[in-house]
Amino acid sequence: MQHSQTDVFVAGGGIAGMITALSFAALGFEVVCADPDTPITERTAHNADMRSTAFLQPAKSLLSEIGLWEHLAKEAAPLQIMRIIDAGGVTPEPRIQSEFDAREISDQPFGWNFPNWLLRRECVSMIRQHQNITFKTGVSVDTVFTRTSCALVTLSSGETIEARLLVAADGRNSAVRKSVGINVKTLRYGQKALAFSVQHPLAHQNVSTEIHRSGGPFTLVPLPDHDGLPASAVVWMERAPEALRLQNLPVADFEAALNERSCAILGPLKLTSPRSLWPIISQYADNMSAQRTALVAEAAHVVPPIGAQGLNMSLGDVRSLFDLAKAEPENLGNTQMLRAYHRSRHAEVRTRILGIDALNRASMVAARPLRDIRAFGLSALYGFKPVRQALMKAGLGVKL
């Protein structure tokens, strides 16, 4: 049986896991990252992840520091304005529209959007070139044993790896989290999200648009032009039966429903990718750490795809670990570091989850009087400049 040692073992090779590996490697630590699957890095590949991720301003700072941003910048679609539309009237037409312009609070856009398959491609490319990272695919974590000096991980291949710090980035059903005895609290909505890409005749002008009617938000997020036409990523949240019905519609019927739901704000939308379906929950771990173990990303928290919070919360986790390890590298993985990590993240994570939960439940309402109340609330909140600016800063993670 092969046995090896490393500074950091990252369980999970998704986007968050790979960025975690790159972050610790940038500090000079030896890192092993393992995932049961091989990342899909081509848009046209079977099972490619057609969702997109918007990195907000704080995330760009970390990505720049670890050298990843320079690989991504040329592919970025800036998000200058975030537009909220309430279309909850008798017919699916905009009746309340509010815009958040990043220029009110910053000289930078709110964020920059990327297709997930492209993020995986760039992360894999950088990892393969990094001498401090060993990237293992096709293997999973079988067992975890921790003690005061290290974590001992046994892989499905039979290999054992001893690490000063074990980072669980292995998703919402994290095997590592279960192994170290951390429980989670889960909120279920009976929703699913359709994710896909579209082309449209009207330019998005770097505006991300969230349309509320019932069942959940419908979000159009700018992408770089595709085949010479403006393009956007779409996340369409609905109650599960309706989402399943939409996924199974013939393309022509789906596009008809799609254009009705989008209120035609970008002109006729044309589907340009497969439709993937994702369950929607909120979930958070009782603790962000255990002996020699830190939870990050969906192993620690899951939120509905509203306001670009999901992966940006995950990179907040990575930033916290990065800063702690950079300040006191000799404390890597010890009790002092991990307690500080939990304190820095857990309360903020819970607060954000509660806020996103409230927004999602408001977006789901079907009864007409409740939709009218929602529209009035949106108008009142976003029409008052100090409140609007405070909401923008909170969304970016700026301390108020």
Buried (B, 14 or more C-beta within 10 A) or exposed (E): EEEEEBBBBBBBBBBBBBBBBBBBBBBEBBBBBBBBEEBBBEBEEEEBBBBBBBBBBBBBEBBEBBEBBEBBEEBBBBBBBBBBBBBBBEEBEBBBBBBBBBEEBBEBBBBBBBBBBBBBBBBBEBBEEBEBBBBBEEBBBBEBBBEEEBBBBBBEBEBBBBBBBBBBBBBBEBBBBBBBEBEBEEBEBEBBBBBBBBBBEEEBEBBBBBBBBBBBBBBBBBBBEBEEEBBBBBBBBBBBEBBEEBBEBEEEEBBEBBBBBBBBBBBBBBBBBBBBBBBBBBBBBEBBBBBBBBBBBBBBBBBBBBBBBBBBBBBBBBBBBBBBBBEEEEBBBBEEBBEBBBEBBBEBBBEBBEBBBEBBEBBBBEEEEBBBBBBEEBBEBBEEEEEBBBBBBBBBBBEE
